[in-house]
């Protein structure tokens, strides 16, 4: 019985994030631990960097490796990081989903031979509104943010541009998309890409929730810093809600898609304007 308790605690640590506050960062969605460590790309100057290769579709095909990459910001890449992305993954295009203000303040590193596309999902105005809500409720601010991924024309335009880049990418060159922490705008964008490729929703959620594991050290550092600064426990809890990913956040985007378009699949076609031929091209290009 004692060994069983140790095993359960160990699993909770893997999928959660204990930060020494009143509640640990855990997710109720089962199977997060099944996201293989082999998806991770370890870089010194960027966090939460992953290769989507290896995920299996409902038809038992698999996503090709070294073509579809997701990450946090690339402003602090080292020379070795750039070499790895270019030599091993033959990186061709980086799609920056951050707000215009953040892109201007902390621009991505310029990698020789790599195209950089500025593609803000959220406007500075919308992000300011989300941040105001976060001062009262972190979770409510995140729900609003995720709903905007579906309801605003800017978000739909941005995600359409991401797919257009995917459609025209060379067959042997990688494309990478990212936001600041690689979890929200990137997380929903990745959910759309995996959905378009026919990856089951359970796997989509597993990949999404894995950001809590890959961002664990960063989140712990940020919250510890706030605690040392004397920030109130309530404010730290609100901040924590904005630093993690939760199933209910992605649910909010899916529900918005259901309400406006009928389903997340219909969001791809009716919201982003992707044709059945486009979907077929994506699957031919990125599946094996």
C-alpha positions in Angstrom: 0.0 0.0 0.0 2.9 2.4 0.9 4.5 1.7 -2.5 1.2 2.3 -4.3 0.9 5.7 -2.5 4.5 6.6 -3.6 3.6 5.7 -7.2 0.5 7.9 -7.2 2.3 10.8 -5.7 5.1 10.4 -8.3 2.6 10.5 -11.2 1.0 13.6 -9.8 4.3 15.3 -9.7 5.0 14.4 -13.3 1.7 15.9 -14.6 1.4 18.6 -12.1 3.5 21.5 -10.8 3.9 22.0 -7.1 4.9 25.5 -6.3 4.6 25.6 -2.6 1.3 27.4 -2.6 -2.1 26.3 -1.3 -2.8 24.2 -4.5 -0.6 22.3 -6.9 -0.8 22.9 -10.6 -2.4 19.7 -11.8 -4.7 18.8 -14.6 -7.8 16.5 -14.4 -7.5 15.4 -18.1 -6.0 12.0 -18.0 -3.1 10.9 -20.2 -0.9 14.0 -20.1 2.0 11.8 -19.1 1.6 9.9 -22.4 3.0 12.8 -24.3 6.4 11.4 -25.1 9.6 13.2 -24.0 10.9 12.6 -27.5 8.7 15.5 -28.7 10.9 17.9 -26.8 13.6 19.9 -28.6 16.1 21.1 -25.9 17.4 24.6 -26.6 19.4 26.8 -24.3 17.6 30.0 -25.3 14.0 29.0 -25.8 11.5 27.1 -23.7 8.6 24.7 -24.5 10.0 23.7 -27.9 8.5 20.6 -29.4 8.3 18.5 -32.6 4.8 17.3 -33.4 6.2 14.3 -35.2 5.0 10.9 -34.1 1.4 11.7 -33.1 -1.0 9.2 -34.5 -4.2 10.0 -36.4 -7.6 8.3 -36.2 -6.6 6.4 -39.4 -3.3 5.1 -37.8 -1.1 7.4 -39.9 1.6 9.3 -38.1 2.7 13.0 -38.2 6.1 13.2 -39.9 9.0 14.3 -37.7 11.1 17.4 -38.1 8.5 19.4 -40.0 6.0 20.9 -37.5 7.5 22.7 -34.5 6.0 24.7 -31.7 7.7 26.8 -29.1 7.9 29.8 -26.8 9.6 33.1 -27.9 12.8 32.9 -29.9 14.3 36.2 -28.8 17.2 34.6 -26.8 18.4 31.8 -29.1 22.1 30.9 -28.8 24.2 30.2 -31.8 24.1 26.5 -31.1 20.3 26.7 -30.9 20.2 28.3 -34.3 22.5 25.7 -35.7 20.4 22.9 -34.4 17.2 24.3 -35.9 18.8 24.9 -39.2 20.9 21.8 -39.6 18.8 19.1 -37.9 15.3 20.5 -38.7 16.1 22.5 -41.8 14.0 25.3 -40.4 12.5 27.4 -43.2 9.8 29.6 -41.6 9.1 31.0 -38.2 5.5 32.3 -37.6 5.4 34.8 -34.6 1.9 34.9 -33.1 2.7 37.5 -30.4 1.1 41.0 -30.2 2.7 43.8 -32.2 3.9 45.5 -29.1 5.7 42.4 -27.7 7.2 41.6 -31.1 8.6 45.2 -31.3 9.9 45.0 -27.7 11.5 41.5 -27.9 12.0 40.6 -31.5 12.9 37.1 -32.5 16.5 36.2 -33.2 17.3 36.6 -36.9 18.4 33.2 -38.2 20.2 33.3 -41.5 18.2 31.7 -44.3 15.0 31.5 -42.2 11.9 33.5 -43.1 10.3 35.4 -40.2 6.5 36.1 -40.4 4.9 38.5 -38.0 1.4 37.1 -37.5 -0.3 38.5 -34.3 -3.3 36.5 -33.1 -4.3 39.1 -30.6 -4.2 42.9 -30.9 -2.6 45.1 -28.4 -6.0 46.4 -27.4 -7.5 42.9 -26.9 -4.5 41.8 -24.8 -4.8 45.0 -22.6 -8.4 44.1 -22.0 -7.4 40.5 -21.1 -4.8 41.8 -18.7 -7.3 44.1 -17.0 -9.5 41.2 -16.3 -6.6 39.2 -14.9 -6.2 41.7 -12.1 -9.6 40.4 -10.8 -9.6 36.8 -12.1 -6.8 35.0 -13.9 -9.0 32.2 -15.0 -11.7 34.5 -16.4 -9.1 36.4 -18.3 -7.8 33.2 -19.9 -11.3 32.1 -20.9 -11.8 35.5 -22.6 -8.5 35.1 -24.4 -9.3 31.7 -25.7 -12.7 32.8 -26.9 -11.1 35.6 -28.8 -9.1 33.0 -30.8 -12.4 32.1 -32.4 -14.5 35.2 -32.3 -12.2 37.9 -33.5 -11.4 38.5 -37.2 -7.7 39.1 -36.3 -7.3 35.7 -34.8 -9.0 34.0 -37.7 -6.8 35.9 -40.1 -3.7 35.0 -38.2 -4.5 31.3 -38.0 -5.4 31.2 -41.6 -2.0 32.7 -42.4 -0.3 30.0 -40.4 -2.1 27.3 -42.4 -1.2 29.0 -45.7 2.4 28.8 -44.6 2.0 25.1 -43.9 0.4 24.5 -47.3 3.3 26.1 -49.2 6.2 24.8 -47.1 8.8 22.7 -48.8 8.4 19.0 -48.2 11.7 18.7 -46.4 11.8 22.0 -44.4 10.4 22.7 -41.0 8.0 25.4 -40.0 7.8 26.7 -36.4 5.1 28.8 -34.8 5.3 30.4 -31.4 4.0 33.0 -29.0 5.5 34.2 -25.7 5.3 31.1 -23.5 4.3 28.7 -26.3 1.1 27.6 -24.5 -2.0 29.7 -25.4 -1.9 31.1 -28.9 0.6 28.5 -29.9 -1.4 25.8 -28.0 -4.7 26.6 -29.8 -2.8 26.9 -33.1 -1.3 23.5 -32.6 -4.7 22.1 -31.7 -6.0 23.4 -35.0 -3.1 21.9 -36.9 -3.4 18.5 -35.2 -7.2 18.5 -35.8 -6.7 19.3 -39.5 -4.4 16.3 -39.7 -7.0 14.0 -38.1 -5.3 13.5 -34.8 -7.9 12.5 -32.1 -9.1 15.2 -29.7 -7.8 13.2 -26.7 -4.2 13.5 -28.1 -4.8 17.1 -29.0 -5.6 17.9 -25.4 -2.6 15.8 -24.1 -0.3 17.9 -26.3 -1.9 21.1 -25.1 -1.7 20.3 -21.4 1.9 19.2 -21.7 3.0 22.9 -21.6 2.6 22.7 -17.8 5.4 20.1 -17.8 7.7 21.9 -20.2 7.1 25.3 -18.5 7.3 23.9 -15.0 10.7 25.5 -14.0 9.8 28.8 -15.6 6.4 29.0 -13.8 7.9 28.1 -10.5 10.6 30.7 -10.9 8.1 33.5 -11.7 5.8 32.7 -8.8 8.7 32.4 -6.4 9.9 35.8 -7.4 6.5 37.3 -6.8 6.4 35.7 -3.3 9.8 37.1 -2.5 8.6 40.5 -3.5 5.9 40.3 -0.9 3.0 40.0 -3.4 -0.2 38.8 -1.7 -1.2 35.1 -1.9 -4.4 36.0 -3.8 -2.5 38.0 -6.4 0.0 35.1 -6.8 -2.9 32.7 -7.3 -4.4 35.0 -9.9 -1.1 35.1 -11.7 -0.7 31.4 -11.5 -4.0 31.0 -13.4 -2.5 32.9 -16.3 0.8 31.0 -16.4 -0.6 27.5 -16.7 -2.8 25.8 -19.2 -6.1 24.2 -18.2 -8.5 22.0 -20.0 -11.3 24.6 -19.3 -9.3 27.2 -21.3 -9.1 25.1 -24.4 -12.7 24.0 -23.8 -13.7 27.7 -24.0 -12.2 28.0 -27.5 -13.9 24.7 -28.6 -17.2 25.9 -27.2 -16.9 29.2 -29.0 -16.2 27.3 -32.2 -19.2 25.0 -31.6 -21.5 28.0 -31.0 -20.4 30.1 -34.0 -19.5 27.4 -36.6 -20.9 24.1 -35.4 -17.7 22.4 -34.5 -13.9 22.9 -34.4 -13.7 21.1 -37.8 -16.2 23.6 -39.2 -14.1 26.5 -37.7 -11.3 25.3 -39.9 -13.4 25.4 -43.1 -16.0 28.2 -42.4 -13.9 30.3 -40.0 -10.4 30.0 -41.6 -11.6 29.3 -45.1 -9.7 26.1 -45.6 -11.1 23.9 -48.4 -11.4 20.1 -48.3 -8.6 20.1 -50.9 -6.5 22.1 -48.5 -7.1 19.6 -45.7 -6.2 16.8 -48.1 -3.0 18.6 -49.1 -2.0 19.1 -45.5 -2.5 15.4 -44.7 -0.5 14.3 -47.8 2.3 16.7 -46.9 2.6 16.0 -43.1 1.4 12.4 -42.6 3.1 9.1 -43.3 
